[in-house]
Structure formats: C-alpha cells, structure tokens
Amino acid sequence: MFDKPFARFPNMILFLLLGTITLLFGYILKPFFFALFWAVLLAAIFAPLYERLHRKFKSPNLCACLTLGAVLVVLILPTGLILALLVGESLEIYNSINTSSSSWMDSVTGMLNALGQHPLLARFDLDEQFITDKSVELLKAVTNFIVKNLSAFTENTILFLVEFAVMLYCLFYFLRDGAHLIDTISHYIPVAQRHINTFISEFLVTAKATLKFTFVIGGIQGLLGGLIFYITGIENPVVWGVLMVGFSIVPAIGSAIIWAPAGIIMLLLGHIWQGITILLFGAIVISLVDNLLRPILLGNDIQMHSLLIFLATLGGIAVFGFSGFVLGPVIASFFLASWKLFLELYLEEKNQKQAEDG
C-alpha cells in the first residue's frame, strides 16, 4: 500500500505546471482580449461567405483575403465613417458651448421663463434661479464629458489602431483555419463533443442575433430618428441618430430615451407641430420598426427571458464597455446552457443508477 507514496506526485506537479502556464498565457493575451473576441465573432458570421468562395477558388489564402475585404466594406468602413461624423459633430458641440456659453445660458433662461409662465407649470411655483444654477452645472458637466472623452479617444488612438490591426490579422487566420482550430481545441478539452458543440452553438446564435438586431434595427431607428430631428430643426441630428443606434440595443427602453424627451421639450417650448411630429413619428414609425423586425431577426434563436436579456445587456456594457452589448448576452446564454447540461447529466446519471439498481 505504501510502496509508492509519491506515485501521484509527478501528476500533481504536471497539473500545477499546466495551470500556471495556462494562466500566464491568458495573462499575455489579456491586452488583446477584445480584439480576439471580435475576430472570432466576425469569423463566425462571415464563415458561410468564406465557404462559398472556397468552393469557387481553391486557394484558402485568396478566399480569406476576399472575405476580409467584404468585412471591411460591409461593417468596418461604414462604422468608421459614422464614428468620424460623430467625433466631428461632438467637436462642433464643444466649440459651440465653449465659445458661446453666454448665449447658451440666455437660451436656458428664456426657456425657463417660458416654462414658468405656462398655466400648468405656474401652479408649482418653480424656483427659476435654482433651476438656472443647476442648468449651468449640467452644461459644464456636458462640456467636461465631451472634452474628457475626446481627449481619451485621441490618447488611445494608437492603442486602438494596434488592437484593430491585431483583430484583422487574427480574423484572416480564423477565417482560413477556423474549423481546424475548433477541432484542435475540442481534442484537448476533456469534455464530450456534444457539450462543446452546445456552447459553440449558443455563442454563435446569441452573438449573431445581437449583432443583427443592433446593426439592422438600431441602424434603421437611428436613421429615422436623425431624419425626423433634421426635419423638425433639432441641431446635430447626426449625433442624436448615432445615440439612438446605441440605445436601441437596450431592450424595453431603446431609442425612445432620445426621441420621447425631445418631443416633450419641443412641446413645452411652444414648438407644437415639431413636438407632435416627433412623438407621433417615434411612437408609430420608429417603434414599429422594433416590433416588426425583432421577431423576424431574432425569431426563436435566443431562448432567454426579456428581463434576462435586459440585465445581461446593461451589465455587459457596464463591465466590458462597448463590447459588452454582445458579451453580456453571450455569457448569459452560457450560464443557461451550463445549467441545462448539468441537469441533463444529473438526470442521465440518476436514470443509469436506477437501471442498475433495478
């Protein structure tokens, strides 16, 4: 019994070494986590295009390059143009606030006076000086927010370009060798193949559905919202349209957090037809886009409750930043899939034990 007291010692050392090296390797890749994530996601989305090209052109490198070019044309270039417009509009807003702060405050004071004379609001006896002071603080906060984020964007430009280059480089190899990489990873993971396929399927379904929803529904809502803001004379419609695209990823709230207050403010300021137009257009047309296209794009792919999607999306954005709107729902789907597999394994073991006892 005690002939070999250290028989297991080499295995323990091997597992310790394996865990340490794996953690170190993960730590090395940590700066490029989001670049790798987006490379994997885009490779999964454009894999059918690569396979179609590969049936026509036998060169894997050529097919990967053509697919990479399609990714640039379809997704990355339009996104870059929108971001460039957003930065330009933000700079204009900052310069307008910075150089014409007195005119902005005159506008705020005039708006408060007009609201104070409104028969409905006059009953509340509003403290106009207090509201004016808070409006000044809010204006300064908005200015500081724009300056801070534009400065951070400028400072991180080099880092962003490096991560973007890494993402494109990894995307090329994920497109070309994706199937082989999945088979290799599956071979070294001590888990049944059907369990690995379940997690891969959950990742692909959730990520694709989230991106489809964001780019299609969010893009249409942002375009319609920016257009109605332009027609009704609201300044910087591009900025508001892009913000609607961003807020459209949040279930239950969506772009209404932008157009609904805008319509109400226009009504309170006396711009009756503009306010009514924004509210009616938002409630009927913009919301209808969500109600009509959401079932078509998402279908029954994401088997998650609306509350879980809402919490996972907001939590993912809070933890991971921009990429969180995809990572949050993906992690939530992994959570559900893990517990589902656990229950299946438990029931299989229970049935097997009952069969043996019987």
C-alpha positions in Angstrom: 0.0 0.0 0.0 2.8 2.4 0.9 5.3 1.0 -1.7 5.0 4.2 -3.8 3.9 7.0 -1.5 4.9 9.6 -4.2 3.3 7.9 -7.1 0.9 10.7 -7.7 3.4 13.5 -7.1 4.6 13.8 -10.8 1.0 14.2 -11.9 0.3 16.9 -9.3 3.4 18.7 -10.5 2.3 18.4 -14.1 -1.2 19.8 -13.3 0.3 22.6 -11.3 2.7 23.4 -14.1 -0.1 23.2 -16.7 -2.4 25.5 -14.7 0.4 28.0 -14.2 1.5 28.1 -17.8 -2.1 28.4 -18.9 -2.7 31.4 -16.6 0.4 33.1 -17.8 -0.6 32.5 -21.4 -4.0 34.0 -20.7 -2.3 37.0 -19.0 -0.2 37.6 -22.0 -3.3 37.6 -24.3 -5.3 39.8 -21.9 -4.5 43.1 -23.7 -5.9 41.6 -26.9 -9.0 40.0 -25.4 -11.5 42.2 -27.2 -9.5 42.1 -30.5 -9.6 38.3 -30.3 -13.3 38.3 -29.3 -14.3 40.4 -32.3 -12.1 38.4 -34.6 -13.8 35.2 -33.5 -17.2 36.7 -33.8 -16.7 38.2 -37.3 -15.1 34.9 -38.5 -18.1 33.0 -37.3 -20.5 35.4 -39.0 -18.7 35.5 -42.3 -17.7 31.8 -42.4 -20.5 31.0 -44.8 -19.2 33.6 -47.3 -15.7 32.1 -46.9 -17.0 28.6 -47.6 -18.9 29.8 -50.7 -15.8 31.4 -52.0 -13.7 28.4 -51.2 -15.9 26.2 -53.4 -15.1 28.5 -56.3 -11.5 29.4 -55.6 -9.4 26.6 -54.1 -6.8 28.9 -52.5 -7.6 29.3 -48.8 -5.4 32.5 -48.6 -7.3 34.1 -51.5 -10.7 33.3 -50.0 -9.7 34.6 -46.6 -8.4 37.8 -48.2 -11.7 38.3 -50.2 -13.8 37.6 -47.1 -11.7 40.0 -45.1 -12.3 42.7 -47.8 -16.0 42.0 -47.5 -15.8 42.6 -43.7 -14.1 45.9 -44.3 -16.6 47.1 -46.9 -19.8 45.9 -45.2 -19.0 46.6 -41.5 -15.8 48.4 -40.7 -15.8 51.2 -43.2 -19.4 52.3 -42.5 -18.8 52.1 -38.8 -15.7 54.2 -39.2 -17.5 56.9 -41.2 -20.3 57.1 -38.6 -17.7 57.5 -35.8 -15.9 60.2 -37.8 -19.1 62.1 -38.2 -19.9 61.6 -34.5 -16.5 63.0 -33.5 -16.9 65.9 -35.8 -20.3 66.8 -34.5 -19.1 66.4 -30.9 -16.3 68.9 -31.6 -18.8 71.3 -33.0 -21.0 71.0 -29.9 -18.0 71.5 -27.7 -16.8 74.6 -29.6 -20.3 76.0 -29.6 -20.6 75.5 -25.8 -17.1 76.8 -25.2 -17.3 79.9 -27.3 -21.0 80.8 -26.9 -21.7 79.8 -23.3 -23.4 83.1 -22.6 -25.9 82.6 -25.5 -26.5 79.1 -24.3 -27.3 80.4 -20.8 -29.6 83.1 -22.3 -31.4 80.3 -24.2 -31.7 78.3 -21.0 -33.0 81.3 -19.1 -35.5 82.1 -21.8 -36.8 78.5 -21.9 -37.2 78.5 -18.1 -39.1 81.8 -18.2 -41.4 80.5 -20.9 -42.0 77.3 -18.9 -42.6 79.3 -15.7 -45.4 81.3 -17.5 -47.1 78.2 -18.7 -50.5 77.9 -16.9 -49.9 74.3 -15.9 -46.4 74.8 -14.5 -47.2 78.2 -12.9 -49.1 76.4 -10.2 -45.9 74.7 -9.0 -44.1 78.0 -8.2 -40.8 76.8 -9.6 -37.5 78.3 -8.3 -36.1 79.6 -11.6 -32.8 80.7 -10.0 -32.2 77.2 -8.6 -33.0 75.6 -11.9 -30.8 78.0 -13.8 -27.9 77.3 -11.5 -28.4 73.5 -11.9 -28.6 74.1 -15.7 -25.2 75.8 -15.6 -23.7 72.9 -13.7 -25.3 70.5 -16.2 -23.9 72.5 -19.1 -20.4 72.4 -17.6 -20.7 68.7 -16.9 -21.7 68.1 -20.6 -18.7 70.2 -21.7 -16.3 68.3 -19.4 -17.7 65.0 -20.6 -17.1 65.9 -24.2 -13.6 67.1 -23.5 -12.7 64.1 -21.4 -14.0 61.5 -23.9 -12.5 63.3 -26.9 -9.2 63.5 -25.1 -9.3 59.8 -24.1 -10.2 58.9 -27.7 -7.2 60.9 -29.0 -4.8 59.4 -26.4 -6.0 55.9 -27.1 -5.9 56.2 -30.9 -2.5 54.3 -31.2 -3.8 51.6 -28.9 -7.0 51.3 -30.8 -5.1 51.0 -34.1 -2.9 48.3 -32.7 -5.9 46.3 -31.4 -7.6 46.9 -34.8 -4.6 45.5 -36.7 -4.4 42.5 -34.3 -8.1 41.9 -34.9 -7.7 41.9 -38.7 -4.6 39.7 -38.5 -6.4 37.2 -36.3 -9.5 37.4 -38.4 -7.6 36.3 -41.5 -6.3 33.1 -39.8 -9.7 32.4 -38.1 -11.4 32.5 -41.4 -8.8 30.3 -43.1 -8.1 27.8 -40.2 -11.2 28.2 -38.1 -12.5 24.7 -38.4 -9.1 23.2 -37.8 -8.7 25.4 -34.7 -12.0 24.3 -33.3 -11.2 20.6 -33.8 -7.8 21.1 -32.1 -9.2 22.9 -29.1 -12.0 20.3 -28.8 -9.5 17.5 -28.9 -7.6 18.9 -25.9 -10.6 19.8 -23.7 -11.7 16.9 -21.5 -15.4 17.4 -22.3 -17.8 15.5 -24.5 -18.0 16.8 -28.1 -21.8 17.4 -27.8 -21.2 19.7 -24.8 -18.6 21.7 -26.8 -21.0 21.9 -29.7 -23.7 23.2 -27.4 -21.5 26.0 -26.2 -20.3 26.9 -29.7 -23.9 26.9 -30.9 -25.0 29.2 -28.0 -22.2 31.6 -28.7 -22.9 31.8 -32.4 -26.7 32.1 -32.1 -26.6 34.7 -29.4 -23.8 36.8 -30.9 -25.2 36.8 -34.4 -28.7 37.6 -33.2 -27.4 40.5 -31.1 -25.4 42.0 -33.9 -28.2 41.6 -36.4 -30.5 43.3 -34.0 -28.0 46.2 -33.4 -26.9 46.9 -36.9 -30.2 46.4 -38.7 -32.9 47.6 -36.2 -30.6 50.1 -34.5 -29.3 51.4 -37.8 -32.8 51.9 -39.2 -34.1 53.6 -35.9 -31.0 55.9 -35.8 -31.5 56.8 -39.5 -35.2 57.5 -39.0 -34.6 59.4 -35.7 -31.9 61.6 -37.2 -34.1 62.3 -40.2 -37.1 63.4 -38.2 -34.8 65.6 -36.0 -33.3 67.2 -39.1 -36.8 67.9 -40.5 -38.1 69.4 -37.2 -35.0 71.6 -36.9 -33.2 70.0 -34.0 -29.5 70.7 -34.1 -26.9 68.0 -34.5 -29.2 65.3 -35.9 -26.3 63.0 -36.7 -25.2 62.9 -33.0 -28.8 62.1 -31.9 -29.2 59.5 -34.6 -26.0 57.7 -33.5 -27.1 57.8 -29.9 -30.4 56.2 -30.9 -28.4 53.4 -32.6 -26.6 52.9 -29.3 -29.7 53.0 -27.1 -31.6 50.7 -29.4 -29.6 47.7 -28.0 -31.2 48.2 -24.6 -34.4 46.2 -24.5 -37.7 47.8 -23.3 -36.1 51.3 -23.4 -34.4 51.6 -26.8 -34.2 54.8 -28.8 -37.3 56.2 -27.1 -35.0 57.6 -24.4 -33.9 60.1 -27.0 -36.9 61.0 -29.1 -39.5 61.0 -26.4 -37.9 63.7 -24.2 -37.0 65.6 -27.4 -40.7 65.7 -28.4 -41.8 66.7 -24.9 -39.3 69.5 -24.7 -40.3 70.9 -28.1 -43.9 71.0 -26.9 -43.0 72.8 -23.7 -41.0 75.3 -25.7 -44.0 76.1 -27.8 -42.9 74.3 -31.0 -46.2 72.4 -31.2 -46.1 70.8 -34.6 -42.5 69.8 -34.2 -43.1 68.1 -30.8 -46.2 66.4 -32.0 -44.4 65.2 -35.2 -41.5 63.8 -33.2 -43.7 62.0 -30.7 -46.1 60.5 -33.3 -43.3 59.5 -35.7 -41.4 57.9 -32.8 -44.4 56.1 -31.4 -45.7 54.9 -34.7 -42.8 54.5 -37.2 -39.6 54.1 -35.0 -41.3 51.8 -32.5 -43.0 49.9 -35.3 -39.5 49.0 -36.8 -38.6 47.3 -33.5 -41.9 45.5 -33.2 -41.9 44.2 -36.8 -38.3 43.3 -37.3 -37.4 42.0 -33.8 -39.3 38.7 -34.3 -38.0 38.3 -37.8 -34.4 38.8 -36.9 -34.3 37.1 -33.5 -37.0 34.6 -34.1 -36.8 31.8 -31.5 -33.0 31.7 -31.6 -32.4 33.3 -28.2 -34.2 31.3 -25.6 -33.9 33.9 -22.9 -36.5 35.9 -21.0 -36.7 39.6 -21.9 -35.7 40.5 -18.3 -32.5 38.4 -18.5 -31.6 40.0 -21.9 -32.1 43.4 -20.4 -30.0 42.8 -17.4 -27.3 40.9 -19.3 -27.0 43.7 -21.9 -26.8 46.5 -19.4 -24.4 44.5 -17.1 -22.2 43.6 -20.1 -21.9 47.2 -21.1 -21.1 48.3 -17.5 -18.4 45.6 -17.1 -16.9 45.3 -20.6 -17.7 48.6 -22.2 -18.7 48.7 -25.9 -18.2 45.0 -26.5 -20.4 44.2 -23.5 -23.6 44.5 -25.6 -22.6 41.2 -27.2 -20.5 39.7 -24.4 -23.3 40.2 -21.8 -26.0 38.1 -23.6 -23.3 35.5 -24.7 -22.3 35.0 -21.0 -26.0 34.8 -20.0 -26.6 32.1 -22.7 -23.5 30.2 -21.5 -24.9 30.4 -18.0 -28.2 28.9 -19.1 -26.5 26.3 -21.3 -24.3 25.2 -18.4 -27.2 24.6 -16.0 -29.1 22.8 -18.7 -26.2 20.5 -19.4 -25.7 20.0 -15.7 -29.4 19.0 -15.3 -29.1 16.6 -18.3 -26.0 14.9 -16.8 -27.7 14.6 -13.5 -30.8 13.0 -15.0 -28.7 10.6 -17.1 -26.7 9.5 -14.0 -29.9 9.2 -12.0 -31.6 7.1 -14.7 -28.4 4.9 -15.1 -28.3 4.3 -11.3 -32.0 3.4 -11.2 -31.4 1.0 -14.1 -28.5 -0.7 -12.3 -30.5 -1.0 -9.1 -33.5 -2.3 -11.0 
